[in-house]
């Protein structure tokens, strides 16, 4: 259905247009008309036409001015101008207003029909586009909470890779490089620094999650996770790495308003902890700050920067190098470990120029021990209690900054190397054991589960590393072993095809024949005849 408005001060023109529209389009169109510019605007306000056919010269307000006025509230209307004057100025003004067509009088019937069809096609296209946009928006509103929760989950558990965070940022439209976390904690009531009935309030909050989510987004431009226990983690992106005092005060006031808002609309009490600003990949620390802030105070809102619960560092200390350094060690990233260790070592050397070698010795020992701790956790090594009893004498014997730096870098690289080599050794041992088992039992009915059980890892992980290390999946490798054995028996024995089939682990001679031909190109019988 199309709403068509006709505007002309000549009744015969309106009657002619109505006749053409009714004859050509029948009940597809609802037609209204106006004879003055003022009537055009008033009619358009309540009729909201899809198509407006307007004469330029009308009493009072002219057609061009009427179109200009209608544009303010009829944003989707298709305008068609008609006039007895074929003047360039009128046509130019009509084009500026986005008029689709300029028709001169007297009007040709087919010209009118074709123009109206063109307008209807444009309207149909716009309607379809709007419908698709609404459908996409509807789907996004369903999917967006799931994606936001995935981002929050990855951040809190720190199980993400760099490309994961980048993908989330792209999908969710996060352009900022920093952010802070809020911990919204709920309960029946507050007793000291804790909320009562955590389990019951968690169930209540889950039932009212959508309402809580909408409330939080009213106060903050943020990404929200699901209810976990009686807590909701909220990520607020920021464009800078530090809040000014006034900004922090405004943030706390806004959080207090949020608490009041949520309490008023739900039969649940709330507290909000706010963590410090961090790079997006380190927001797990900000969330822990937020929780610690709530533990350290009894207020309904607590900001970590207002409380003396974090370690402060002297001004030039390269705090930003610590986490990337130990992450590089834990990943077995030798190049990354080398680069960051060199930067940190250079800073220590610079600080030790005044002769304070003892501080440098203690720091490198601290970092070396922690790097090895990471290596034990991530590299599958065996811990030996007395393996580091020579570290202190070695450190104390070094009397130059360069010597201490070299010892420091060497220990971190050794820890990093142990992580990567032990993982590789473990994979190699697994594959070696698996291949030996397959070689010894290929003549029996063995499965991926059987071999996975022998090496004591899950079938999924075994399948993954087996393919990575050998270039073949389990079935391909087993088939190659069996076919190679079959070829040797065909070449060097007088066994029948059936006997060879059974000797190579096949129970069905037809399946054996098909598998042999698929891998060799001929059947077992044809292969034997060629010998």
LUMDO-162943 format. One record per residue (C-alpha): residue number from 0; residue in one letter; x, y, z. Coordinates in Angstrom, 2 decimals, decimal comma. Example, Ala and Ser with C-alpha at 12.3 -4.5 7.8 and 13.67 -1.06 7.14 Angstrom:
# LUMDO-162943
(node 0 A (12,30 -4,50 7,80))
(node 1 S (13,67 -1,06 7,14))
# end
This chain:
# LUMDO-162943
(node 0 X (0,00 0,00 0,00))
(node 1 X (1,25 3,46 -0,97))
(node 2 X (0,01 6,78 0,42))
(node 3 X (-0,03 9,33 -2,41))
(node 4 X (-0,57 13,06 -1,91))
(node 5 X (-1,54 15,26 -4,88))
(node 6 X (-1,04 19,02 -4,58))
(node 7 X (-2,35 21,38 -7,28))
(node 8 X (-4,66 24,40 -7,28))
(node 9 X (-6,43 23,14 -10,41))
(node 10 X (-9,18 20,62 -9,68))
(node 11 X (-8,99 19,15 -13,20))
(node 12 X (-5,34 18,25 -12,69))
(node 13 X (-6,08 16,52 -9,40))
(node 14 X (-9,05 14,64 -10,94))
(node 15 X (-6,90 13,56 -13,88))
(node 16 X (-4,11 12,32 -11,62))
(node 17 X (-6,57 10,45 -9,38))
(node 18 X (-8,12 8,79 -12,43))
(node 19 X (-4,71 7,67 -13,74))
(node 20 X (-3,64 6,31 -10,34))
(node 21 X (-6,90 4,45 -9,66))
(node 22 X (-7,00 2,94 -13,17))
(node 23 X (-3,35 1,89 -13,19))
(node 24 X (-2,74 0,93 -9,55))
(node 25 X (-6,23 0,30 -8,14))
(node 26 X (-6,35 -0,44 -4,40))
(node 27 X (-2,54 -0,30 -4,06))
(node 28 X (-2,76 3,46 -3,46))
(node 29 X (-4,55 5,69 -0,97))
(node 30 X (-4,87 9,17 -2,45))
(node 31 X (-5,32 12,51 -0,64))
(node 32 X (-5,08 15,99 -2,16))
(node 33 X (-4,48 19,64 -1,26))
(node 34 X (-4,93 22,87 -3,25))
(node 35 X (-2,73 25,35 -1,37))
(node 36 X (0,77 25,29 0,05))
(node 37 X (-0,52 25,58 3,62))
(node 38 X (-2,94 22,66 3,06))
(node 39 X (-0,05 20,61 1,67))
(node 40 X (1,97 21,02 4,90))
(node 41 X (-1,03 20,43 7,18))
(node 42 X (-2,11 17,34 5,25))
(node 43 X (1,43 15,95 5,22))
(node 44 X (1,70 16,25 9,01))
(node 45 X (-0,98 13,62 9,64))
(node 46 X (-1,12 11,75 6,28))
(node 47 X (2,66 11,20 6,02))
(node 48 X (2,66 10,42 2,28))
(node 49 X (4,98 7,89 0,68))
(node 50 X (4,74 9,83 -2,60))
(node 51 X (4,01 13,56 -2,94))
(node 52 X (3,21 14,98 -6,40))
(node 53 X (3,36 18,77 -5,95))
(node 54 X (2,78 21,69 -8,30))
(node 55 X (5,25 24,53 -7,92))
(node 56 X (2,75 27,40 -8,37))
(node 57 X (0,02 27,29 -5,74))
(node 58 X (-1,73 29,99 -3,72))
(node 59 X (0,18 31,16 -0,66))
(node 60 X (3,19 28,99 0,02))
(node 61 X (4,66 27,70 -3,25))
(node 62 X (5,46 24,05 -3,93))
(node 63 X (9,23 24,38 -3,45))
(node 64 X (8,79 26,00 -0,01))
(node 65 X (6,16 23,40 0,92))
(node 66 X (8,59 20,60 0,04))
(node 67 X (11,31 22,30 2,08))
(node 68 X (8,96 22,41 5,08))
(node 69 X (7,81 18,80 4,62))
(node 70 X (11,40 17,57 4,49))
(node 71 X (11,70 18,31 8,20))
(node 72 X (9,16 15,64 9,20))
(node 73 X (8,58 13,52 6,05))
(node 74 X (12,10 12,15 5,72))
(node 75 X (11,14 9,10 3,65))
(node 76 X (8,70 10,76 1,24))
(node 77 X (9,49 10,57 -2,49))
(node 78 X (8,81 13,97 -4,06))
(node 79 X (7,69 14,53 -7,67))
(node 80 X (7,38 18,11 -8,91))
(node 81 X (5,04 19,11 -11,71))
(node 82 X (4,81 22,53 -13,32))
(node 83 X (3,66 24,29 -16,46))
(node 84 X (6,96 26,20 -16,38))
(node 85 X (10,05 24,49 -17,68))
(node 86 X (12,40 26,86 -15,91))
(node 87 X (15,97 25,93 -15,04))
(node 88 X (15,87 27,73 -11,67))
(node 89 X (12,89 25,65 -10,52))
(node 90 X (14,50 22,42 -11,69))
(node 91 X (17,79 23,36 -10,01))
(node 92 X (16,05 24,08 -6,68))
(node 93 X (14,06 20,82 -6,94))
(node 94 X (17,29 18,85 -7,46))
(node 95 X (18,83 20,49 -4,38))
(node 96 X (15,83 19,32 -2,35))
(node 97 X (16,26 15,74 -3,53))
(node 98 X (13,17 15,66 -5,75))
(node 99 X (13,06 12,43 -7,73))
(node 100 X (11,40 13,73 -10,93))
(node 101 X (10,39 17,05 -12,54))
(node 102 X (7,30 16,71 -14,80))
(node 103 X (6,07 19,50 -17,06))
(node 104 X (2,42 20,13 -17,90))
(node 105 X (0,46 19,11 -19,84))
(node 106 X (1,23 15,67 -18,43))
(node 107 X (1,59 12,57 -20,55))
(node 108 X (-0,30 9,60 -19,05))
(node 109 X (2,48 7,06 -19,61))
(node 110 X (5,05 9,50 -18,26))
(node 111 X (3,01 9,84 -15,04))
(node 112 X (2,59 6,06 -14,73))
(node 113 X (6,30 5,39 -15,30))
(node 114 X (7,33 8,04 -12,78))
(node 115 X (4,94 6,64 -10,14))
(node 116 X (6,25 3,10 -10,76))
(node 117 X (9,79 4,37 -10,34))
(node 118 X (8,79 6,06 -7,06))
(node 119 X (7,11 2,86 -5,85))
(node 120 X (10,23 0,84 -6,67))
(node 121 X (12,32 3,27 -4,63))
(node 122 X (9,86 3,06 -1,73))
(node 123 X (9,88 -0,76 -1,87))
(node 124 X (13,68 -0,73 -1,88))
(node 125 X (13,81 1,65 1,09))
(node 126 X (11,24 -0,42 3,00))
(node 127 X (13,20 -3,60 2,39))
(node 128 X (16,40 -1,89 3,48))
(node 129 X (14,77 -0,59 6,68))
(node 130 X (13,28 -4,02 7,34))
(node 131 X (16,69 -5,67 6,93))
(node 132 X (18,32 -3,07 9,17))
(node 133 X (15,70 -3,71 11,86))
(node 134 X (16,20 -7,47 11,50))
(node 135 X (19,96 -7,06 11,88))
(node 136 X (19,46 -4,76 14,85))
(node 137 X (17,10 -7,29 16,42))
(node 138 X (19,62 -10,09 15,92))
(node 139 X (22,46 -7,95 17,26))
(node 140 X (20,48 -7,13 20,38))
(node 141 X (20,17 -10,89 20,92))
(node 142 X (23,79 -11,70 20,10))
(node 143 X (25,52 -8,64 21,57))
(node 144 X (25,14 -9,70 25,24))
(node 145 X (26,68 -13,07 24,37))
(node 146 X (29,65 -11,41 22,65))
(node 147 X (30,09 -8,91 25,49))
(node 148 X (30,07 -11,74 28,02))
(node 149 X (32,67 -13,60 25,95))
(node 150 X (34,97 -10,57 26,09))
(node 151 X (34,47 -10,17 29,85))
(node 152 X (35,03 -13,91 30,41))
(node 153 X (38,29 -13,89 28,44))
(node 154 X (39,54 -10,81 30,29))
(node 155 X (38,78 -12,14 33,76))
(node 156 X (40,24 -15,59 33,18))
(node 157 X (43,10 -14,19 31,07))
(node 158 X (42,68 -17,04 28,61))
(node 159 X (42,70 -14,77 25,58))
(node 160 X (45,13 -14,26 22,74))
(node 161 X (45,88 -10,81 21,37))
(node 162 X (43,86 -11,51 18,21))
(node 163 X (40,85 -12,52 20,35))
(node 164 X (40,73 -9,09 22,00))
(node 165 X (41,15 -7,41 18,60))
(node 166 X (38,22 -9,43 17,21))
(node 167 X (36,00 -8,50 20,15))
(node 168 X (36,96 -4,84 19,76))
(node 169 X (36,03 -4,89 16,07))
(node 170 X (32,69 -6,64 16,59))
(node 171 X (31,68 -4,50 19,58))
(node 172 X (33,00 -1,23 18,13))
(node 173 X (35,52 -0,56 20,91))
(node 174 X (37,98 2,03 19,60))
(node 175 X (39,60 2,93 22,93))
(node 176 X (42,89 1,34 24,03))
(node 177 X (42,24 1,56 27,77))
(node 178 X (39,45 0,87 30,19))
(node 179 X (38,50 0,12 33,76))
(node 180 X (36,40 -2,60 35,32))
(node 181 X (33,51 -2,28 37,73))
(node 182 X (32,36 -5,10 40,00))
(node 183 X (28,64 -4,87 40,75))
(node 184 X (27,95 -7,04 43,79))
(node 185 X (24,42 -7,82 44,94))
(node 186 X (22,80 -9,24 48,07))
(node 187 X (19,73 -9,02 50,28))
(node 188 X (21,47 -6,46 52,47))
(node 189 X (24,92 -5,20 53,40))
(node 190 X (26,68 -6,27 56,60))
(node 191 X (30,02 -4,53 56,96))
(node 192 X (31,91 -5,08 53,73))
(node 193 X (29,93 -8,10 52,55))
(node 194 X (26,51 -8,71 51,02))
(node 195 X (24,18 -11,25 52,63))
(node 196 X (22,48 -14,19 50,87))
(node 197 X (24,86 -14,22 47,91))
(node 198 X (23,31 -17,35 46,38))
(node 199 X (19,69 -16,22 46,66))
(node 200 X (20,44 -12,72 45,36))
(node 201 X (22,41 -14,23 42,48))
(node 202 X (19,29 -16,14 41,41))
(node 203 X (17,21 -12,96 41,71))
(node 204 X (19,74 -10,93 39,71))
(node 205 X (19,82 -13,58 36,97))
(node 206 X (16,04 -13,34 36,68))
(node 207 X (16,24 -9,54 36,36))
(node 208 X (19,45 -9,46 34,35))
(node 209 X (18,02 -7,69 31,31))
(node 210 X (16,57 -4,92 33,46))
(node 211 X (19,86 -4,55 35,37))
(node 212 X (21,83 -4,55 32,11))
(node 213 X (19,69 -1,77 30,62))
(node 214 X (20,02 0,23 33,83))
(node 215 X (23,82 0,00 33,86))
(node 216 X (24,01 1,01 30,19))
(node 217 X (21,85 4,04 30,98))
(node 218 X (24,61 5,36 33,25))
(node 219 X (27,73 4,02 31,53))
(node 220 X (28,89 3,40 27,97))
(node 221 X (30,04 -0,10 28,75))
(node 222 X (30,19 -3,83 28,04))
(node 223 X (28,57 -6,15 30,56))
(node 224 X (29,13 -9,76 31,56))
(node 225 X (26,59 -12,23 32,91))
(node 226 X (25,80 -12,76 36,58))
(node 227 X (28,64 -14,82 38,12))
(node 228 X (27,85 -15,87 41,70))
(node 229 X (26,44 -12,58 43,01))
(node 230 X (28,68 -10,40 40,85))
(node 231 X (28,43 -8,70 37,46))
(node 232 X (31,65 -7,56 35,77))
(node 233 X (31,41 -4,38 33,71))
(node 234 X (34,02 -3,03 31,27))
(node 235 X (34,07 0,72 30,63))
(node 236 X (36,39 1,65 27,71))
(node 237 X (38,55 4,81 28,07))
(node 238 X (40,59 6,82 25,60))
(node 239 X (43,31 7,75 28,12))
(node 240 X (45,33 5,93 30,76))
(node 241 X (44,50 8,13 33,73))
(node 242 X (41,49 9,92 35,22))
(node 243 X (41,79 13,43 36,57))
(node 244 X (40,48 14,09 40,08))
(node 245 X (37,29 15,75 38,85))
(node 246 X (36,64 12,90 36,42))
(node 247 X (37,06 10,32 39,18))
(node 248 X (34,70 12,25 41,45))
(node 249 X (32,08 12,46 38,69))
(node 250 X (32,50 8,73 38,02))
(node 251 X (31,91 7,85 41,68))
(node 252 X (28,81 10,10 41,80))
(node 253 X (27,45 8,39 38,71))
(node 254 X (28,08 4,96 40,24))
(node 255 X (26,22 6,04 43,39))
(node 256 X (23,26 7,12 41,24))
(node 257 X (23,38 3,71 39,53))
(node 258 X (23,25 1,93 42,91))
(node 259 X (20,20 3,96 43,94))
(node 260 X (18,58 3,34 40,56))
(node 261 X (19,08 -0,43 40,75))
(node 262 X (17,90 -0,65 44,36))
(node 263 X (14,76 1,29 43,55))
(node 264 X (13,77 -0,99 40,66))
(node 265 X (14,79 -4,36 42,10))
(node 266 X (14,29 -6,08 45,42))
(node 267 X (18,07 -6,39 45,71))
(node 268 X (20,85 -4,34 47,34))
(node 269 X (23,92 -3,42 45,30))
(node 270 X (27,49 -2,23 45,78))
(node 271 X (29,88 -1,11 43,07))
(node 272 X (33,67 -1,43 43,14))
(node 273 X (35,71 0,46 40,54))
(node 274 X (39,18 -0,60 39,44))
(node 275 X (42,02 1,44 37,96))
(node 276 X (42,51 2,16 34,28))
(node 277 X (44,54 -0,45 32,41))
(node 278 X (45,28 -1,44 28,80))
(node 279 X (42,44 -3,66 27,57))
(node 280 X (44,49 -6,83 27,74))
(node 281 X (45,29 -6,21 31,45))
(node 282 X (41,76 -5,50 32,65))
(node 283 X (41,72 -8,63 34,77))
(node 284 X (43,92 -6,67 37,22))
(node 285 X (41,43 -3,79 37,19))
(node 286 X (38,61 -6,17 38,12))
(node 287 X (40,62 -7,53 41,05))
(node 288 X (41,24 -3,90 42,08))
(node 289 X (37,47 -3,32 42,04))
(node 290 X (36,79 -6,33 44,29))
(node 291 X (39,61 -5,38 46,67))
(node 292 X (38,20 -1,86 46,90))
(node 293 X (34,88 -3,28 48,12))
(node 294 X (36,64 -5,49 50,67))
(node 295 X (38,63 -2,52 52,00))
(node 296 X (35,60 -0,30 52,67))
(node 297 X (31,94 -0,44 53,69))
(node 298 X (30,68 2,20 51,26))
(node 299 X (28,13 1,44 48,56))
(node 300 X (30,68 2,61 45,99))
(node 301 X (34,45 2,25 46,26))
(node 302 X (37,17 3,38 43,83))
(node 303 X (40,56 1,72 44,16))
(node 304 X (42,41 5,04 43,72))
(node 305 X (40,74 6,38 46,88))
(node 306 X (42,12 3,53 48,97))
(node 307 X (45,64 2,63 49,99))
(node 308 X (45,48 -1,00 48,82))
(node 309 X (47,76 -1,04 45,80))
(node 310 X (51,53 -0,96 45,61))
(node 311 X (52,91 2,36 44,38))
(node 312 X (56,16 2,51 42,42))
(node 313 X (58,81 5,17 42,30))
(node 314 X (58,34 7,52 39,38))
(node 315 X (60,84 6,11 36,88))
(node 316 X (60,35 2,41 37,69))
(node 317 X (59,50 0,51 34,43))
(node 318 X (56,41 -1,19 35,82))
(node 319 X (55,05 -1,60 32,29))
(node 320 X (57,85 -4,07 31,45))
(node 321 X (57,18 -6,58 34,22))
(node 322 X (53,99 -8,22 32,99))
(node 323 X (55,03 -8,45 29,29))
(node 324 X (58,37 -9,94 30,38))
(node 325 X (56,84 -12,79 32,38))
(node 326 X (54,15 -13,35 29,74))
(node 327 X (56,90 -13,81 27,13))
(node 328 X (58,60 -16,36 29,42))
(node 329 X (55,34 -18,26 29,97))
(node 330 X (54,75 -18,46 26,20))
(node 331 X (58,28 -19,68 25,46))
(node 332 X (58,82 -16,51 23,37))
(node 333 X (62,61 -16,23 23,25))
(node 334 X (62,73 -13,10 21,12))
(node 335 X (60,19 -11,25 23,27))
(node 336 X (61,99 -12,31 26,47))
(node 337 X (65,34 -11,14 25,08))
(node 338 X (64,05 -7,71 24,02))
(node 339 X (62,20 -6,92 27,26))
(node 340 X (64,94 -8,34 29,51))
(node 341 X (67,47 -6,11 27,75))
(node 342 X (65,30 -3,04 28,33))
(node 343 X (64,82 -3,87 32,00))
(node 344 X (68,50 -4,71 32,40))
(node 345 X (69,49 -1,37 30,86))
(node 346 X (67,27 0,43 33,36))
(node 347 X (68,86 -1,45 36,27))
(node 348 X (72,35 -0,68 34,96))
(node 349 X (71,46 3,00 34,77))
(node 350 X (70,17 3,00 38,35))
(node 351 X (73,25 1,13 39,63))
(node 352 X (75,74 3,69 38,29))
(node 353 X (76,06 5,21 41,74))
(node 354 X (77,50 1,90 42,99))
(node 355 X (74,31 0,32 44,37))
(node 356 X (74,98 -3,17 43,01))
(node 357 X (73,18 -4,88 45,89))
(node 358 X (69,73 -3,60 44,82))
(node 359 X (70,43 -4,82 41,31))
(node 360 X (71,58 -8,22 42,59))
(node 361 X (68,42 -8,63 44,65))
(node 362 X (66,16 -7,61 41,78))
(node 363 X (67,69 -9,94 39,21))
(node 364 X (67,55 -12,78 41,74))
(node 365 X (63,88 -12,01 42,39))
(node 366 X (63,06 -11,99 38,68))
(node 367 X (65,13 -15,09 37,89))
(node 368 X (63,38 -17,09 40,60))
(node 369 X (59,95 -15,94 39,47))
(node 370 X (60,75 -16,73 35,82))
(node 371 X (61,79 -20,24 36,84))
(node 372 X (58,60 -20,56 38,88))
(node 373 X (56,68 -19,78 35,67))
(node 374 X (58,79 -22,30 33,77))
(node 375 X (57,95 -25,01 36,32))
(node 376 X (54,26 -24,18 35,99))
(node 377 X (54,17 -23,99 32,20))
(node 378 X (56,95 -26,24 30,98))
(node 379 X (56,25 -29,58 32,62))
(node 380 X (59,64 -29,64 34,38))
(node 381 X (60,54 -31,57 37,52))
(node 382 X (61,26 -29,32 40,50))
(node 383 X (64,46 -29,98 42,43))
(node 384 X (64,77 -28,39 45,85))
(node 385 X (68,55 -27,88 45,71))
(node 386 X (68,85 -26,94 42,05))
(node 387 X (69,41 -23,23 42,75))
(node 388 X (71,70 -23,28 45,79))
(node 389 X (74,55 -21,71 43,78))
(node 390 X (72,56 -18,66 42,63))
(node 391 X (73,36 -16,43 45,60))
(node 392 X (77,13 -17,08 45,53))
(node 393 X (77,14 -16,45 41,75))
(node 394 X (75,31 -13,17 42,12))
(node 395 X (77,51 -11,95 44,97))
(node 396 X (80,65 -12,74 42,98))
(node 397 X (79,58 -10,42 40,13))
(node 398 X (80,95 -6,90 40,64))
(node 399 X (79,88 -5,09 37,44))
(node 400 X (76,47 -4,02 36,17))
(node 401 X (77,10 -5,65 32,79))
(node 402 X (77,97 -8,94 34,45))
(node 403 X (74,82 -8,89 36,60))
(node 404 X (72,72 -7,94 33,57))
(node 405 X (74,17 -10,85 31,55))
(node 406 X (73,42 -13,27 34,40))
(node 407 X (69,88 -11,87 34,63))
(node 408 X (69,21 -12,14 30,87))
(node 409 X (70,73 -15,61 30,73))
(node 410 X (68,51 -16,95 33,53))
(node 411 X (65,33 -15,52 31,98))
(node 412 X (66,20 -16,93 28,56))
(node 413 X (66,98 -20,29 30,13))
(node 414 X (63,58 -20,33 31,83))
(node 415 X (61,89 -19,33 28,57))
(node 416 X (63,83 -21,98 26,66))
(node 417 X (62,80 -24,62 29,20))
(node 418 X (59,15 -23,77 28,64))
(node 419 X (59,35 -24,17 24,87))
(node 420 X (61,73 -27,16 24,87))
(node 421 X (59,84 -29,09 27,54))
(node 422 X (56,60 -28,64 25,67))
(node 423 X (58,30 -29,82 22,50))
(node 424 X (59,89 -32,76 24,31))
(node 425 X (56,55 -33,77 25,77))
(node 426 X (54,92 -33,64 22,34))
(node 427 X (57,78 -35,65 20,84))
(node 428 X (57,55 -38,27 23,61))
(node 429 X (53,81 -38,56 23,10))
(node 430 X (54,14 -39,01 19,33))
(node 431 X (57,03 -41,46 19,73))
(node 432 X (55,04 -43,60 22,19))
(node 433 X (51,93 -43,44 20,01))
(node 434 X (53,77 -44,46 16,84))
(node 435 X (55,46 -47,37 18,60))
(node 436 X (52,10 -48,59 19,88))
(node 437 X (50,59 -48,32 16,39))
(node 438 X (53,59 -50,11 14,82))
(node 439 X (53,27 -52,95 17,36))
(node 440 X (49,46 -53,30 17,15))
(node 441 X (48,52 -52,33 13,58))
(node 442 X (47,44 -55,95 12,93))
(node 443 X (44,75 -55,63 15,58))
(node 444 X (41,61 -53,49 15,75))
(node 445 X (42,87 -50,24 17,34))
(node 446 X (41,19 -46,86 17,60))
(node 447 X (42,11 -43,25 18,32))
(node 448 X (40,72 -43,70 21,83))
(node 449 X (42,95 -46,73 22,42))
(node 450 X (46,13 -44,84 21,48))
(node 451 X (45,05 -41,68 23,39))
(node 452 X (44,60 -43,80 26,49))
(node 453 X (48,12 -45,26 26,10))
(node 454 X (49,69 -41,74 26,02))
(node 455 X (47,25 -40,52 28,70))
(node 456 X (45,85 -37,44 26,95))
(node 457 X (42,42 -36,69 25,52))
(node 458 X (41,58 -37,97 22,02))
(node 459 X (40,99 -34,39 20,83))
(node 460 X (44,40 -33,11 21,97))
(node 461 X (46,19 -36,26 20,83))
(node 462 X (44,62 -35,96 17,37))
(node 463 X (45,70 -32,32 17,18))
(node 464 X (49,37 -32,80 18,11))
(node 465 X (49,66 -36,05 16,13))
(node 466 X (48,63 -34,22 12,96))
(node 467 X (50,94 -31,27 13,76))
(node 468 X (53,97 -33,48 14,43))
(node 469 X (53,57 -36,21 11,81))
(node 470 X (51,69 -34,36 9,04))
(node 471 X (49,06 -37,14 8,97))
(node 472 X (46,02 -37,77 11,07))
(node 473 X (45,74 -40,99 13,08))
(node 474 X (43,70 -42,93 10,47))
(node 475 X (46,00 -41,88 7,61))
(node 476 X (49,09 -42,97 9,54))
(node 477 X (47,56 -46,31 10,57))
(node 478 X (46,39 -46,97 7,00))
(node 479 X (49,88 -46,24 5,61))
(node 480 X (51,44 -48,71 8,08))
(node 481 X (48,92 -51,41 7,16))
(node 482 X (49,22 -50,90 3,39))
(node 483 X (53,05 -50,92 3,54))
(node 484 X (52,90 -54,20 5,46))
(node 485 X (50,43 -55,63 2,94))
(node 486 X (52,71 -54,71 0,04))
(node 487 X (55,65 -56,48 1,69))
(node 488 X (53,59 -59,63 2,30))
(node 489 X (52,36 -59,58 -1,31))
(node 490 X (55,94 -59,27 -2,51))
(node 491 X (57,65 -61,76 -0,19))
(node 492 X (55,13 -64,40 0,92))
(node 493 X (52,76 -66,99 -0,47))
(node 494 X (49,91 -65,93 1,79))
(node 495 X (46,45 -65,54 0,28))
(node 496 X (44,80 -62,12 -0,06))
(node 497 X (42,44 -63,03 2,77))
(node 498 X (45,33 -64,06 5,04))
(node 499 X (47,20 -60,83 4,25))
(node 500 X (44,02 -58,87 4,93))
(node 501 X (43,73 -60,36 8,44))
(node 502 X (47,47 -60,01 9,11))
(node 503 X (47,26 -56,28 8,41))
(node 504 X (44,40 -55,58 10,80))
(node 505 X (41,49 -55,69 8,33))
(node 506 X (38,45 -57,86 9,03))
(node 507 X (36,66 -57,26 5,71))
(node 508 X (38,53 -58,35 2,52))
(node 509 X (36,38 -56,05 0,35))
(node 510 X (37,21 -53,02 2,50))
(node 511 X (40,89 -54,04 2,47))
(node 512 X (40,83 -54,24 -1,33))
(node 513 X (39,18 -50,81 -1,67))
(node 514 X (41,61 -49,21 0,79))
(node 515 X (44,61 -50,80 -0,97))
(node 516 X (43,47 -49,56 -4,38))
(node 517 X (42,80 -46,06 -3,03))
(node 518 X (46,35 -45,81 -1,68))
(node 519 X (48,33 -47,82 -4,26))
(node 520 X (46,23 -47,36 -7,40))
(node 521 X (45,57 -51,07 -8,03))
(node 522 X (43,87 -53,90 -6,13))
(node 523 X (45,98 -56,38 -4,07))
(node 524 X (45,46 -59,05 -6,76))
(node 525 X (46,55 -56,69 -9,55))
(node 526 X (49,57 -55,62 -7,47))
(node 527 X (50,62 -59,26 -6,97))
(node 528 X (50,18 -60,03 -10,69))
(node 529 X (52,54 -57,17 -11,57))
(node 530 X (55,36 -58,59 -9,49))
# end
